[in-house]
Structures are given as structure tokens and as C-alpha cells.
Amino acid sequence: MIRFLNPWWLLLLVAVALLAAAYVWVQLHRRTYAVRFTNVALLKSVAPKAPGWRRHLGATAFLLCLLVLALGMAKPSTDVRQPLERATIVLALDVSLSMQATDVDPDRITAAKAAAKQFVEELPESYNLSLVSFAKTATVVVSPTKDHAQIRSAIDGLELQESTAIGEAIYASLQAIQSVPADGASGAPPARIVLLSDGYTTFGRPNEEAAKAASTAKVPVSTIAFGTQEGIVDLNGTRTPVPVDRDALQAIAQQTDGRFYSAVTAQQLKDVYRDLGSSIGYRTTPREITQWFVGAALIFGFAGAAMSLLWTSRLP
């Protein structure tokens, strides 16, 4: 089915119709003039052999050229059904103040950002990717998108804040997954949550409650621990111990059928989405086909010029 993106240009068809009507009018009046010439035998002997009906072909082709050009100006388009991968990964990154501890070189947050960006680099471009940051609250920084460069840029812009709400991060991640459009597919998209943190929840809903929600939604949560038991941060002039809570992060992974990592390698990052699966939806989008009409107009134009030169020795 052909649609027109700029239908106002179709008004040019009126001008083409008027030109065609004028041509017909002129031809009818030429016949009238010929009948008025009384000495038909003399006229026939001195006039060159007329091309007959063929003389109208060049003009017809010229009018068709104008007709197709008018249609082309209206930007004709056709609907194209594009397959879309719905599989989704959510990166949930801890930006609490404890992540500034330097027990991981150069510090926890820098190492976590580097691991997150490495994960983005490794992830196939066909997958949707979302970014959630969390401290006292959780925020969907970037909704699921295939623009992975946008995710990398957003990771660099994250800043540290007070408190840690891992449970809220999982809930926000589930909401991000739910925002992926169905696009004609059935059911929720296959999804994973990758949570990077030092583990201690100090605010928001409990980890167990959030993990249960993820398990019910069949969304595994893989957790990556950043830090050691010797981590210390300076908070308002007070040196505060911030040991990593590996047990809490491991419990979340176990409860949701995810994976727990304390040291991350490129291969382990690939394992997170290795068995993710696929869900293909379809989105109908208009594709402009103006070039087809321009090509047809050129064919009619050249054909009209060739026929007119061949049978009338002039261009239409």
C-alpha cells in the first residue's frame, strides 16, 4: 500500500489534468481547421505523410512524466515490517558513597564503571540495553535502547550519592524491562539484570522482597561485587569501614537463578547473556520510495522525447 508523506503536493495533479485537457482541446480544433480547407486533394499532395495517431504518443508520455513527478513530490512511501529483537539487559550500578573506597584500584566506582562499559562493548548490538543507577533511590537513567553508545556516555556521567537501595534498584530494573514494547510479540521479553555494587542495603525495600519479584517475573539477577573487607571511606572527616557484602549479593543471584561474581572477566560478562534467548517483534515503518517515481518519470520523459523527435522532428 502506497501512502504520501506530503499529500499537499498532489494538488499538482490538477495542473497536469488541465494541461491534458488543453491538449485535447487543441487537437479537436486542429481537425475543425482541416475540414475547412476545401481543396483536400491539393493539401494531401503537398503535405508530408502525417504520423497519424503516433503523434499523440510523445505528448502522452510527456504528460505521464509530469503526472509521476507530481506524485513523487508528495513523497510516496510504503509500509515496511521490520523485525526487532526484544531481548533486554538492564545494568544497575551502585553510586552510593561507599563506592568511593579505594580498596579496589583506583576506587570501587571507577572499577565498576569500567566493568559496566566493558559489558556494553561485549553485548551484541541487537539487544536492548538499559541503565539504572541507585543510591538512596533508584533511577532509570536510560530506558531500554539499542543505542549502546548512549549507555556508555550515561555511565561516565554518574555521580555518587548517599545511602544504598539494592531492592529499589531491582524494582526499577523490572519496570524498565516492562517498558519494552510488545511490537506484536506475546509475553514479556527475555531479560537479565546485571547489578554492580558493594552489597550493603541501607535504605528502601529489602533485597529478599525485590529478589522474589524478579524470580516471579523470571528475570535472573546477576550480581558483581566490588570491594574487599578492608574498604574505608572518609565521610565528613570520619573514616568509616565499608566492607563488601558478598553474602547479600550472592543470595540475590541464587534466589533469582542469576550468577554471582567477585572478580569479573570478559568471558564471565558474556556468560550473563549467553542463554538469554530471543523474542522477535515487528514494527511497521514507512519507507520513502520517491526515487522509484523519479525513475519512472525519467523513463516517460526520455520516451516522449524520442517518439516526438522520430515522428514530428521536434521535442514535445
C-alpha positions as CSV (number, residue, x, y, z in Angstrom):
1,M,0.0,0.0,0.0
2,I,1.4,3.4,-1.0
3,R,0.9,6.4,1.2
4,F,2.0,10.0,0.7
5,L,4.0,11.8,3.4
6,N,3.4,15.3,1.8
7,P,-0.1,14.9,0.3
8,W,-0.5,18.6,-0.4
9,W,1.8,18.2,-3.5
10,L,-0.9,16.1,-5.0
11,L,-2.7,19.4,-6.0
12,L,-0.2,19.4,-8.9
13,L,-2.3,16.7,-10.4
14,V,-4.9,19.3,-11.1
15,A,-2.4,21.3,-13.2
16,V,-1.5,18.1,-15.1
17,A,-5.2,17.4,-15.8
18,L,-5.7,20.9,-17.1
19,L,-2.7,20.5,-19.4
20,A,-4.1,17.3,-20.7
21,A,-7.5,18.9,-21.3
22,A,-5.8,21.8,-23.1
23,Y,-4.0,19.3,-25.4
24,V,-7.3,17.5,-26.3
25,W,-8.9,20.9,-27.0
26,V,-6.1,21.9,-29.3
27,Q,-6.3,18.6,-31.2
28,L,-10.1,18.9,-31.7
29,H,-9.7,22.5,-33.1
30,R,-7.0,21.3,-35.5
31,R,-9.5,18.8,-37.0
32,T,-12.0,21.6,-37.4
33,Y,-9.5,23.8,-39.3
34,A,-8.5,20.8,-41.6
35,V,-12.2,20.3,-42.6
36,R,-12.5,24.0,-43.5
37,F,-9.7,23.6,-46.1
38,T,-11.7,23.0,-49.3
39,N,-9.1,21.6,-51.6
40,V,-8.3,18.4,-49.8
41,A,-6.6,16.7,-52.7
42,L,-4.1,19.6,-53.1
43,L,-3.4,19.6,-49.4
44,K,-2.8,15.8,-49.4
45,S,-0.3,16.1,-52.3
46,V,1.8,18.8,-50.8
47,A,1.8,17.9,-47.1
48,P,4.2,15.3,-45.9
49,K,2.9,12.0,-44.7
50,A,1.4,12.5,-41.3
51,P,2.3,10.2,-38.4
52,G,-1.4,9.7,-37.6
53,W,-2.2,8.5,-34.1
54,R,1.5,8.1,-33.3
55,R,1.9,11.9,-33.0
56,H,0.0,11.7,-29.7
57,L,2.4,9.2,-28.1
58,G,5.1,11.7,-27.4
59,A,2.6,14.1,-25.7
60,T,1.1,11.3,-23.7
61,A,4.5,10.2,-22.5
62,F,5.3,13.8,-21.5
63,L,2.0,14.1,-19.6
64,L,2.7,10.8,-17.8
65,C,6.2,12.2,-16.9
66,L,4.5,15.3,-15.3
67,L,2.0,13.0,-13.6
68,V,4.6,10.8,-12.0
69,L,6.8,13.8,-11.0
70,A,3.8,15.3,-9.2
71,L,3.2,12.1,-7.3
72,G,6.9,12.0,-6.5
73,M,6.8,15.5,-5.0
74,A,4.2,14.1,-2.5
75,K,6.9,11.7,-1.1
76,P,5.3,8.4,-1.7
77,S,6.1,5.7,0.9
78,T,5.2,2.1,1.5
79,D,4.9,0.3,4.8
80,V,7.8,-1.9,5.8
81,R,7.6,-4.5,8.5
82,Q,10.9,-4.6,10.4
83,P,11.9,-7.4,12.8
84,L,13.1,-6.2,16.2
85,E,14.9,-8.1,18.9
86,R,13.2,-7.6,22.2
87,A,15.8,-9.3,24.5
88,T,16.8,-6.8,27.2
89,I,19.7,-6.3,29.6
90,V,19.5,-3.8,32.5
91,L,22.7,-2.6,34.1
92,A,22.1,-1.5,37.7
93,L,25.1,0.5,39.0
94,D,25.6,1.4,42.7
95,V,26.5,5.1,43.1
96,S,26.4,5.2,46.9
97,L,29.2,7.0,48.8
98,S,30.8,3.7,49.9
99,M,31.7,3.1,46.2
100,Q,34.4,5.8,46.6
101,A,36.5,3.4,48.7
102,T,40.0,2.8,47.3
103,D,40.4,-0.9,48.2
104,V,39.8,-1.6,44.5
105,D,42.3,0.1,42.1
106,P,41.8,3.0,41.6
107,D,38.5,3.0,43.5
108,R,35.3,1.0,43.5
109,I,33.1,3.3,41.4
110,T,35.8,3.7,38.7
111,A,36.3,0.0,38.5
112,A,32.5,-0.6,38.4
113,K,32.1,1.9,35.6
114,A,35.0,0.3,33.7
115,A,33.4,-3.1,34.0
116,A,30.0,-1.8,33.0
117,K,31.4,-0.2,29.9
118,Q,33.3,-3.3,29.0
119,F,30.0,-5.2,29.3
120,V,28.3,-2.7,26.9
121,E,31.2,-3.2,24.5
122,E,30.8,-7.0,24.6
123,L,27.0,-7.0,24.3
124,P,25.5,-7.7,20.8
125,E,24.1,-4.6,19.2
126,S,20.7,-6.3,18.6
127,Y,20.0,-6.4,22.4
128,N,18.1,-3.7,24.2
129,L,20.2,-2.2,27.0
130,S,19.0,0.0,29.9
131,L,20.9,1.8,32.7
132,V,19.7,2.1,36.3
133,S,21.6,4.0,39.0
134,F,20.9,3.6,42.6
135,A,21.8,5.1,46.0
136,K,19.0,6.2,48.4
137,T,16.6,5.8,45.5
138,A,16.9,4.0,42.1
139,T,16.5,5.9,38.8
140,V,16.2,4.6,35.2
141,V,18.9,6.7,33.7
142,V,18.4,5.3,30.1
143,S,15.3,3.3,29.1
144,P,15.9,0.1,27.1
145,T,17.5,1.1,23.8
146,K,19.7,-0.4,21.1
147,D,21.8,2.8,21.2
148,H,24.6,1.4,23.3
149,A,26.8,4.5,22.9
150,Q,24.1,6.4,24.8
151,I,24.6,3.9,27.7
152,R,28.4,4.3,27.7
153,S,28.0,8.1,27.8
154,A,25.5,7.9,30.7
155,I,27.8,5.7,32.7
156,D,30.5,8.3,32.6
157,G,28.1,10.9,33.9
158,L,27.0,9.1,37.1
159,E,27.8,10.8,40.4
160,L,28.0,9.4,43.9
161,Q,25.1,10.0,46.4
162,E,24.1,8.9,49.9
163,S,22.7,5.5,51.0
164,T,22.2,2.2,49.2
165,A,18.9,0.8,48.0
166,I,19.6,-2.5,46.2
167,G,16.0,-3.7,46.5
168,E,14.8,-0.4,44.8
169,A,17.4,-0.9,42.0
170,I,15.9,-4.4,41.2
171,Y,12.3,-3.0,41.2
172,A,13.4,-0.1,38.9
173,S,15.1,-2.6,36.6
174,L,11.9,-4.7,36.4
175,Q,10.0,-1.6,35.5
176,A,12.5,-0.8,32.7
177,I,12.0,-4.3,31.3
178,Q,8.3,-3.9,31.3
179,S,8.6,-0.7,29.2
180,V,9.9,-2.7,26.2
181,P,7.1,-2.5,23.6
182,A,5.4,-5.8,22.6
183,D,5.6,-5.0,18.9
184,G,3.3,-7.8,18.1
185,A,5.1,-10.4,20.1
186,S,3.5,-12.2,23.0
187,G,4.7,-12.2,26.6
188,A,7.5,-10.3,28.3
189,P,10.8,-10.0,26.6
190,P,13.7,-12.3,27.7
191,A,15.7,-10.2,30.2
192,R,18.6,-10.1,32.6
193,I,19.6,-7.7,35.3
194,V,23.3,-7.1,36.0
195,L,23.8,-5.4,39.3
196,L,27.2,-3.9,40.3
197,S,27.5,-3.0,43.9
198,D,29.5,-3.4,47.2
199,G,26.4,-5.0,48.7
200,Y,25.1,-3.3,51.8
201,T,21.4,-2.2,51.6
202,T,20.8,0.8,53.9
203,F,17.5,2.1,52.5
204,G,14.4,1.0,50.7
205,R,12.6,-2.3,50.3
206,P,14.5,-5.4,51.4
207,N,16.7,-7.4,49.0
208,E,14.7,-10.6,49.6
209,E,11.4,-8.9,48.6
210,A,12.9,-7.5,45.4
211,A,14.6,-10.8,44.5
212,K,11.3,-12.6,44.9
213,A,9.7,-10.1,42.5
214,A,12.5,-10.7,40.0
215,S,12.1,-14.5,40.4
216,T,8.3,-14.3,39.8
217,A,9.0,-12.2,36.7
218,K,11.5,-14.9,35.6
219,V,14.3,-12.3,35.4
220,P,17.6,-13.6,36.7
221,V,19.7,-11.0,38.6
222,S,23.5,-11.5,38.2
223,T,25.5,-9.6,40.8
224,I,29.0,-8.3,40.7
225,A,30.7,-7.4,43.9
226,F,33.2,-4.5,44.0
227,G,35.4,-4.2,47.1
228,T,37.1,-6.0,49.9
229,Q,36.5,-6.4,53.7
230,E,39.1,-3.7,54.3
231,G,37.3,-0.9,52.4
232,I,37.2,2.5,54.2
233,V,35.7,5.9,53.1
234,D,36.1,9.4,54.6
235,L,32.6,10.7,55.4
236,N,32.6,14.2,56.8
237,G,36.0,13.8,58.3
238,T,35.2,10.4,59.8
239,R,36.9,7.2,58.5
240,T,34.1,4.7,58.1
241,P,34.6,1.0,57.3
242,V,32.6,-0.2,54.2
243,P,33.3,-3.9,53.8
244,V,31.7,-5.5,50.8
245,D,28.6,-7.7,51.5
246,R,29.3,-10.7,49.2
247,D,26.8,-12.8,51.0
248,A,23.9,-10.4,50.2
249,L,24.8,-10.2,46.6
250,Q,25.3,-14.0,46.3
251,A,21.9,-14.5,47.9
252,I,20.2,-12.3,45.3
253,A,21.9,-14.2,42.5
254,Q,20.9,-17.6,43.9
255,Q,17.3,-16.6,44.6
256,T,16.8,-15.4,41.0
257,D,18.8,-18.1,39.2
258,G,21.4,-15.5,38.3
259,R,25.2,-15.6,38.7
260,F,27.5,-14.1,41.3
261,Y,30.9,-12.7,40.5
262,S,33.6,-11.2,42.8
263,A,36.2,-10.9,40.1
264,V,35.0,-10.1,36.6
265,T,36.5,-11.3,33.3
266,A,35.3,-10.7,29.8
267,Q,34.2,-14.3,29.5
268,Q,32.2,-14.1,32.7
269,L,30.4,-11.0,31.3
270,K,29.5,-12.9,28.2
271,D,28.1,-15.7,30.4
272,V,25.5,-13.3,31.7
273,Y,23.6,-13.2,28.4
274,R,24.8,-16.4,26.8
275,D,21.5,-18.2,27.3
276,L,19.3,-15.1,27.2
277,G,17.2,-16.3,24.3
278,S,15.4,-14.2,21.7
279,S,12.0,-12.6,21.2
280,I,11.3,-11.0,17.9
281,G,8.7,-8.3,17.5
282,Y,7.8,-6.4,14.4
283,R,7.4,-2.7,13.8
284,T,5.8,-1.2,10.7
285,T,7.6,1.9,9.5
286,P,7.1,4.0,6.3
287,R,9.9,3.8,3.7
288,E,10.0,6.6,1.2
289,I,10.1,5.4,-2.5
290,T,10.3,8.8,-4.2
291,Q,13.3,7.5,-6.2
292,W,11.1,4.9,-7.9
293,F,8.7,7.7,-9.1
294,V,11.6,9.9,-10.3
295,G,13.0,6.9,-12.2
296,A,9.6,6.3,-13.9
297,A,9.3,10.0,-14.7
298,L,12.7,10.0,-16.4
299,I,11.7,6.9,-18.5
300,F,8.5,8.6,-19.6
301,G,10.3,11.8,-20.3
302,F,13.0,10.2,-22.5
303,A,10.5,8.0,-24.2
304,G,8.3,11.1,-25.0
305,A,11.3,13.0,-26.4
306,A,12.4,10.1,-28.5
307,M,9.0,9.4,-30.1
308,S,8.4,13.1,-30.7
309,L,11.7,13.5,-32.5
310,L,11.2,10.3,-34.5
311,W,7.7,11.2,-35.8
312,T,7.4,15.0,-35.6
313,S,11.1,16.1,-35.7
314,R,10.6,18.2,-32.6
315,L,10.5,17.8,-28.8
316,P,7.2,17.8,-27.1
